[in-house]
Structure formats: C-alpha cells, structure tokens
C-alpha cells in the first residue's frame, strides 16, 4: 500500500507509473482493457439501478443527478477509486 498523504482528498501517495515509452504494448493494452471493462460494468449497473428506482417511483432522475454522498460513502468511494488506480499502475509497472 502507498504512503499516507496530508491531503484529505488524496490519503495515499500513489507510485508514479513508468514513462509510456518504457512500457510494453501488452502492458498498455492490459491497462486499457481493465479500464474499458470497469467502465462497461459500471455503466450497466448504474443504468439498471437508476431505471429500477425511477420505475418504482423511489427516485427521480433529478434526485439522482443532485445527490451528494455522505461522509462515509465519500470515503468508501475514495477507497475504491484508489484501489482501481493502484491496479492500473500495477498493470503499467
């Protein structure tokens, strides 16, 4: 795991990936595929959740767009984002 940071928005200082010129094409493709897969899965899941919530009248599209996460949720999202970035950096290392 990376060292702690004093910036609360970035609690960990992530290692810098090598320069793109130093990477093999396989490493670049692996990183791109990881990102593409993550994006596809997330888009599908988000779309399904939003559709179900709107169909059931639980939320409106406006409520979804205007949502501000609670402190705990923001912390979880930051942890997940950091893990994703670390995985991508590992692919590029």
Secondary structure, DSSP 8 states (H G I E B T S, - for coil): --EE-S-TT--EE------GGGS-HHHHHHHHHHHHHHHHHHHHHHHHHHHHHHHTTS--HHHHHH----HHHHHHHHHHHHHHHHHHHHHT-
